[in-house]
């Protein structure tokens, strides 16, 4: 029985007194309610129900705390007890991820990204006879009380430097990793990523568990850092002069579907402009649509080539670089898998060749374009959120994959965010994003 999962968890972790109910809204914000262990057990047994009002999913970060709802709504949080884990940074607390039910809909789960991902993963693995594994790379910056990068004599100067790891920074990172270990989350490695920027990479898990681990890791990073008087931010544009931050997804198919992984890749590349509205879902996300190890400026892919939005790591594994921490990752992965599954079902031909060219290293745009055409690469990535959103708005496939209810709610929120963010100054927008990420 489901209730047994909660009872077994509390028996094994008898120091836990409180449970954090977590869900992720359409703006990618991890939201929280805290209950007692006793109430969690009642919810698990079905003798209690957790209700939320209309504010639980539809608060555009650009206008928060104002909500975009124009009607009274009621939602229910449904605990996914398989996601129960100890909060390593607060051992008397546990965390559980929740799906959402809307009580006024014909299909009560039609607006829930977590439910959509669950259905999509099940359909993908059944139809493609392939097991999915995922992991994430989390880039972040530590800011001081002035919201500028925390500085020291041991200043971080670049990729995989020991500089920056000889001071209290290392103490913070070690505490983060130790807390994650208590939560049962295994890291792959951590290192300095750029000037004043760190990266923590997680080990692979099944899709839902991988994203749940990502949510806990981000919260652990923020909590441990604030205890040291620093603000850890995963915002895509944390400062005006430092590197932008992403949240890259590694995905593998095990084994590669018999219909060939090239059709999977073809489906994703065909939907790239639309998928950017989900993976790069805010105004400042597009500061990363540049070359030199960021998202890349051209739609294409290459083996070990970080100048494109998709880097092939091996014949069955890819790194998807067009993702940052402002995304609802459950929703993004559901759409990504749906596009790849569509390519497989249609036996879509991959017209983009494996590209070894590094376009950002070529001085002339004309010369870069000429060389890339040899590999079937002719289109550029969207350069603004407005462009991505316009592609998503017209994409019937995306609407079909998400469902009308979820699609319309997401588009409404994102159009509101775009409208208000576009009227802000760079600093007003940066500070607003820093409030949440």
DAZI-V104043 format. One record per residue. N is the residue number from 1. RES is the residue in three letters. PSI is psi as a letter, one per 20 degrees, with the letter a starting at -180 (999 if undefined). Layout:
n->{N;N}
res->{RES;RES}
psi->{PSI;PSI}
//
This chain:
n->{1;2;3;4;5;6;7;8;9;10;11;12;13;14;15;16;17;18;19;20;21;22;23;24;25;26;27;28;29;30;31;32;33;34;35;36;37;38;39;40;41;42;43;44;45;46;47;48;49;50;51;52;53;54;55;56;57;58;59;60;61;62;63;64;65;66;67;68;69;70;71;72;73;74;75;76;77;78;79;80;81;82;83;84;85;86;87;88;89;90;91;92;93;94;95;96;97;98;99;100;101;102;103;104;105;106;107;108;109;110;111;112;113;114;115;116;117;118;119;120;121;122;123;124;125;126;127;128;129;130;131;132;133;134;135;136;137;138;139;140;141;142;143;144;145;146;147;148;149;150;151;152;153;154;155;156;157;158;159;160;161;162;163;164;165;166;167;168;169;170;171;172;173;174;175;176;177;178;179;180;181;182;183;184;185;186;187;188;189;190;191;192;193;194;195;196;197;198;199;200;201;202;203;204;205;206;207;208;209;210;211;212;213;214;215;216;217;218;219;220;221;222;223;224;225;226;227;228;229;230;231;232;233;234;235;236;237;238;239;240;241;242;243;244;245;246;247;248;249;250;251;252;253;254;255;256;257;258;259;260;261;262;263;264;265;266;267;268;269;270;271;272;273;274;275;276;277;278;279;280;281;282;283;284;285;286;287;288;289;290;291;292;293;294;295;296;297;298;299;300;301;302;303;304;305;306;307;308;309;310;311;312;313;314;315;316;317;318;319;320;321;322;323;324;325;326;327;328;329;330;331;332;333;334;335;336;337;338;339;340;341;342;343;344;345;346;347;348;349;350;351;352;353;354;355;356;357;358;359;360;361;362;363;364;365;366;367;368;369;370;371;372;373;374;375;376;377;378;379;380;381;382;383;384;385;386;387;388;389;390;391;392;393;394;395;396;397;398;399;400;401;402;403;404;405;406;407;408;409;410;411;412;413;414;415;416;417;418;419;420;421;422;423;424;425;426;427;428;429;430;431;432;433;434;435;436;437}
res->{UNK;UNK;UNK;UNK;UNK;UNK;UNK;UNK;UNK;UNK;UNK;UNK;UNK;UNK;UNK;UNK;UNK;UNK;UNK;UNK;UNK;UNK;UNK;UNK;UNK;UNK;UNK;UNK;UNK;UNK;UNK;UNK;UNK;UNK;UNK;UNK;UNK;UNK;UNK;UNK;UNK;UNK;UNK;UNK;UNK;UNK;UNK;UNK;UNK;UNK;UNK;UNK;UNK;UNK;UNK;UNK;UNK;UNK;UNK;UNK;UNK;UNK;UNK;UNK;UNK;UNK;UNK;UNK;UNK;UNK;UNK;UNK;UNK;UNK;UNK;UNK;UNK;UNK;UNK;UNK;UNK;UNK;UNK;UNK;UNK;UNK;UNK;UNK;UNK;UNK;UNK;UNK;UNK;UNK;UNK;UNK;UNK;UNK;UNK;UNK;UNK;UNK;UNK;UNK;UNK;UNK;UNK;UNK;UNK;UNK;UNK;UNK;UNK;UNK;UNK;UNK;UNK;UNK;UNK;UNK;UNK;UNK;UNK;UNK;UNK;UNK;UNK;UNK;UNK;UNK;UNK;UNK;UNK;UNK;UNK;UNK;UNK;UNK;UNK;UNK;UNK;UNK;UNK;UNK;UNK;UNK;UNK;UNK;UNK;UNK;UNK;UNK;UNK;UNK;UNK;UNK;UNK;UNK;UNK;UNK;UNK;UNK;UNK;UNK;UNK;UNK;UNK;UNK;UNK;UNK;UNK;UNK;UNK;UNK;UNK;UNK;UNK;UNK;UNK;UNK;UNK;UNK;UNK;UNK;UNK;UNK;UNK;UNK;UNK;UNK;UNK;UNK;UNK;UNK;UNK;UNK;UNK;UNK;UNK;UNK;UNK;UNK;UNK;UNK;UNK;UNK;UNK;UNK;UNK;UNK;UNK;UNK;UNK;UNK;UNK;UNK;UNK;UNK;UNK;UNK;UNK;UNK;UNK;UNK;UNK;UNK;UNK;UNK;UNK;UNK;UNK;UNK;UNK;UNK;UNK;UNK;UNK;UNK;UNK;UNK;UNK;UNK;UNK;UNK;UNK;UNK;UNK;UNK;UNK;UNK;UNK;UNK;UNK;UNK;UNK;UNK;UNK;UNK;UNK;UNK;UNK;UNK;UNK;UNK;UNK;UNK;UNK;UNK;UNK;UNK;UNK;UNK;UNK;UNK;UNK;UNK;UNK;UNK;UNK;UNK;UNK;UNK;UNK;UNK;UNK;UNK;UNK;UNK;UNK;UNK;UNK;UNK;UNK;UNK;UNK;UNK;UNK;UNK;UNK;UNK;UNK;UNK;UNK;UNK;UNK;UNK;UNK;UNK;UNK;UNK;UNK;UNK;UNK;UNK;UNK;UNK;UNK;UNK;UNK;UNK;UNK;UNK;UNK;UNK;UNK;UNK;UNK;UNK;UNK;UNK;UNK;UNK;UNK;UNK;UNK;UNK;UNK;UNK;UNK;UNK;UNK;UNK;UNK;UNK;UNK;UNK;UNK;UNK;UNK;UNK;UNK;UNK;UNK;UNK;UNK;UNK;UNK;UNK;UNK;UNK;UNK;UNK;UNK;UNK;UNK;UNK;UNK;UNK;UNK;UNK;UNK;UNK;UNK;UNK;UNK;UNK;UNK;UNK;UNK;UNK;UNK;UNK;UNK;UNK;UNK;UNK;UNK;UNK;UNK;UNK;UNK;UNK;UNK;UNK;UNK;UNK;UNK;UNK;UNK;UNK;UNK;UNK;UNK;UNK;UNK;UNK;UNK;UNK;UNK;UNK;UNK;UNK;UNK;UNK;UNK;UNK;UNK;UNK;UNK;UNK;UNK;UNK;UNK;UNK;UNK;UNK;UNK;UNK;UNK;UNK;UNK;UNK;UNK;UNK;UNK;UNK;UNK}
psi->{q;g;h;h;g;g;g;h;g;h;g;h;m;i;i;p;h;q;p;o;o;q;q;p;a;i;j;j;p;o;q;p;q;p;r;r;h;g;h;g;h;g;g;h;i;j;j;r;q;o;q;q;a;i;i;h;i;m;n;p;h;h;i;q;j;p;q;j;p;j;r;p;q;p;q;p;p;o;p;n;i;i;j;p;q;p;o;h;i;n;i;j;q;r;q;p;q;q;r;q;p;o;i;j;q;g;o;h;j;i;j;o;h;g;g;g;g;g;g;g;g;g;g;g;h;g;h;i;l;p;p;p;q;q;r;q;p;o;p;r;q;p;q;a;i;j;k;q;p;p;q;r;h;m;p;p;i;a;p;k;q;h;p;i;j;j;b;i;g;h;g;g;g;g;h;g;g;h;g;h;g;h;i;j;p;p;q;g;r;q;r;p;g;a;o;k;p;r;p;p;p;q;q;q;r;q;g;g;h;g;h;g;h;g;g;h;g;g;h;g;g;g;g;g;g;h;i;j;j;q;o;p;p;j;q;h;m;h;r;i;i;a;q;r;p;a;m;q;p;p;p;q;p;o;r;p;q;h;j;p;h;h;h;g;h;g;h;g;h;h;j;g;h;g;h;h;i;h;h;m;k;r;g;i;h;j;i;i;m;r;a;k;j;c;h;q;i;q;o;a;r;q;p;k;o;j;j;q;i;p;p;p;h;a;i;j;p;q;p;o;i;m;p;r;i;i;q;o;h;g;g;g;h;g;h;g;h;g;g;h;h;g;g;g;h;i;l;p;p;o;i;p;q;o;o;i;p;n;h;i;i;p;h;p;h;g;h;g;g;g;h;h;h;i;j;j;o;i;q;q;q;p;i;q;h;g;g;g;h;h;g;h;h;j;o;h;g;g;h;g;g;h;q;g;g;g;g;h;g;g;h;g;g;h;h;g;g;g;g;h;h;i;i;q;r;g;h;g;g;g;h;g;h;h;h;h;999}
//
